[in-house]
Amino acid sequence: MLVREAKRVHVDWVADSRAWNRLEARPGDIIVCTAPKCGTTWTQRIVGMLLRQSPAPFPVMLEQPWLDARFVPLDKVLPMLAAAPGRRSLKTHLAFDAMPLHDDTLYIHVARDPRDACMSYFNHCTHMAPEMLASFDAWGLAEPSIAAPYPRAPAEPRAFYRRWLRDPAFAPFDEWTCTEYFALEQSYWAERQRPNVLMLHYNDLKADLDGEMRRIAAFIGVETPEALWPEMVEAATFAAMQRDGEALLPTAETAFRGGAKTFLHKGTNQRWRAVLTEADVADYEAAAAAGMSPALRAWVENGRLVAGDPVAAPD
């Protein structure tokens, strides 16, 4: 049942939140909700395996569409979703307040240290195919609230980081800077105690994939025969996802130079330490302190296994 409508409309070069107003929600729907490069496809892979009860690769983005992405043909995707038997799973990079909230939809939010997400997003943005960038240009120029082509990413990672920090010397900014990241995390943090919201973290998936997959399975109400479980966990490892990349992400070939191998790049953390200066780190510290509460920041930078259960956090 609908608890509230979206509190605001979010429109940028890549996404239009109004798409969610056209979806007829179904009890049991699962939505994977993250900032970019925080384990979205990884979590979708896990959810899809659990629903299918099979470790076999499947086209993640085709079966679990990013509904608000401008490149998703809603006139085709919405009838497909309406006709889909059983449970459905989708994804979004929207903040929670830009989406309708239903008490019978399951929301899986995945966070990652903002600096790690930024470095991964650098690889993502600097490998976009020219055709994809041209599409973003066209959408931005046609959208009155934007009226500008898509800002091209700096080719050097530290410059990209400075732009992500909204350093005026590196403007214009794209749709994902630290400001949008902090706002998105605040929106899910505010709703973290709802029983239909699961808070996951990239670090925890890396540290205890088996345990975090069991948390996801329990949350969506799926039981897996114990004999099948090791195959499912192995199929969700980063190495296996890279191996199966072309089957998991068949559309990546046209969207990114290098296709799925580019999209599933390294899956590692702490790359920012080799890129940033002490001043860069200090500027992040100031921005994070202003943009997140202490408990939220502790969680997004460390995960549940280090910072504790976010549901029980005091702020």
N, C-alpha and C positions, 0 to 999 in steps of 0.2 A: 504494500500500500504506500502511496505517495505521502511522505512526511513533510516535505517542502519542495517548492520549485527552486530552480537555480536562483541564487541571489544576484547574479550579475552575468553579463554576456562577455565572453572572452573571444576576441578575434585577433589573429596575427597572420603572418605570411603562410603559416603551416596549418593552423587549426581554426575551427569555428565551432564554439560550444553549442550553438543553436541546433546542431545536428541531433543532440540528445533529446530535444523536444519532439522529434519525429519518431523516436523509438517507442514502441509499445512494450513496456517492461513486463517481464515474466517472472513470477516467484522462483527463486533459486538461481537467477542470473548471477554470474560472477564477473566482476570488473577488476582488472589489474590496473592499479592507479599509481603512477610514479612520475617523478621528474625524468627527463631523458638520461639514458645511460646509467640507470640505477638498478638494473637487473630485470627490466620489463620482459624481454623475450625469454630470458631464463625462467622467470616465474610462469609465463604463459606455457612454456614447454612442460613444466611440472604439472600445471593444472590440466593441460590437455592429456597428458599421459594418465593422470588419475581418472579423468572422466572416461577415457577410452579403455582404461585398464590394459594398456599396451605400451611397451617402450619403443614401438616402431615410429620412425620419423613421420611427421605430417607437416603440411604447409601452415606454419603458425599464423602468419598475418592474414592468410585467406580464410582460415577457419575461425580465427579470433580477431575480428577486424578492429582497427583503430577508427572508431566511428566518427570522431570529430576531425580527422585529418582531411584536408581539402582535396587530396587526391583520391579519396574513397568515393566511388560512384554510389551515392546513397539510393538512387532509384533502382539499383540492382541489389545492393547489399541489404536494404531494409526488407524487401520481399523474401530474400534468402533467409534472413533471421526469423521472420514471421513463420516461415514454413519449416524451419529446423526442428526436428524431433528432439525431445528431451531437453537437457540443460544447455545453456549457451554461455560462452565466455567472450568477453571483449576487453579492450584496453583503452586507456586514455593517459595523456600527460597533463590533464587539467587539474587545477586546484579544486578541492572538494566543493567550495562555495559556488563554483561555476557550473555545477552539475545538479540535476534533480536528485533528491535523496529519497530512497525507498527503504522501508524497514524489512522488506523481504528480498532485497538484493544483497549479495555478499560483496564487500569491498576489500580487496587485498592491496594494502599500501606497502611499497618497498622503498626504503631510504638508502642513501649511501653518503659517505663523507663528501661534502660539496666539492672539495678540491680534487678528489678522485673522479667524481662525475665530470668535472670541468675538463680534466685531461683526456678522458674518454670521449667527451663531446668534441674536443679539438680534432681528434682523429676522424670522427663522424663528419664534421662540417667540412674539413679540408679534403675529403674524398667524395663529396657529392658529385654526381654526374652533371655535366653541363645542361642536359635536358631537365633535370630536376630543379636546378637553380633557375632556369628560364621560367619554369612553371611558377616557382615562388615569386619571381619578379612580376609575372603577369597578375597573379592574385593580389599582390601588394599594391600594384599600381591601380587595379580596379576597385580596391576597397577604400572608400572615402576616408575612413578613420586612419589609414596607413598612408596611402598615396605616395608610395616610394618602393623602389626595387629592394630585393632582399640584400641586406648588407653582407658582403663577402668576408669570410673569415680570414684573419691574419695568418700568414703562412708559418709563423714562428710561434712555438707554444707559449712562451712567456708573454708575447704580445696578445695572444688569444686570452690568456689568463687576466691580463690587465683590462682587456675589454670586458671580460666576464665580471670583473670587479667594478665596472662602470667608471673606469678612469676616463675623464673627458678627452684626454689626448688620443684615445683609441676609438672614439665614436665614429660613425653611428653604431648603435648596439643592435644585436639581433633579438630574437624572441626569448632567449634563455640567458639571463644574467643572474648574478647572485640575488638580485631583488626578487625575481620570479621564483627562484629556488626557495628562498626563505618564506615567501608568502604561501607557496604550495605546502611546505612542511607545516607551517602554522595551521593551515586549514584542516589537515588530517589529524594533527595533534589535538586540536580542539574537539574532535569527534572520536578520539581513540578509545573511549570507554563504552562505545556502542557495541552491543554483542555481535552485530553484523559487520564489524570492522576488524581486520587482522593486520597488525603492524609487524612487518618483516624488515630485515636489514641485510644488505649485500654481504657485510662481514660475517654475519651469522650463517648465511648460506654457504660461504666458503669454509667456515670453521666446522660446521656440523650439518652437512647437506642432508644426511639421513634424518636427523632430528627435526630440521626445519621442514622437510617434506612431510614428515608425520604430522607436524602442526598444521600444515596446509590441508592435508587429507582429513584431519579431524574437523577443521573449520568448515570445509565444504561438504562434510558428511559422507565421505567415500571410504570404503574398506577395501584393502588390497590383500589377496592371499600372500602369506609370508614368503612362500616359495618364489613369487614373482618380484618381490620387493627389491632384492639386490640388482636385478636387471634394470628396474626403473631408476634406481639411484645412479647406476653407472651411466645410463643414457642421459642423465641430467648433469653430468660433469661437464666442465668447460671443454675438455679434450674431446668428449663424445659429440658435443654440440658443434665444435669446429669440424669434426669428421663428417657429420651429417648436415653441414651447413647448407649445401645446395638444395637438399630435400626440405629442410626446415624453412629456408628463406629463398624460394625460387625467384621472387621479384627483386631481390637485392642486386641482381646482375645488371639491371637497367637503371637502378637508382644510385649505385655507388661504383666508383672505379675500384675494381677488385672484388666486387660482388660480396658474397657471404663471408669471405675471408677477411674483408675489410670491416664489415659490420660486426662480426665476432672477432675482435682484434686481439686482445691479450687477456682480458679478464683479471688483471692484476691491480693492486692498490699501491699507493705511495710513490707513483711516478712523479708526482709534483715536487718531491723533495730534491730531485736532480735538476729541476727547472727554475725554481723560485729563489729569489734573493731573500735575505732577512727582512728587508723592507716590504717585499711582497707578502710574506707570511704575516707580518705585523698588520698590514692593511686588511688582510683577511680576518685576522683576529678581531679587529675593530668592527668590521662589517658584520661578522657573525654575532658578536656581543650585542650589537644594536638590532639585529634582525631576528634573533631567536632567544627564547628564555633559556636559563642555564640548563634545565633538565632536557629540553628539546635539543639543545646543542650537544649535550653529552651523548644523547641517543643517536643523533644523525652522524656524529663523528666516530662513534664506537660500536653501536649495535647493542642489542638486548643482553648478549652474553657477557658484556663488559659493564655496560651502564645500568643494567637492570630492566625489568619489565616496564615498558612505557605506560601501560595501563595503570600501574601503581605509582607513577611519578607524581610529584606534588604540584607541578605547575604546567 
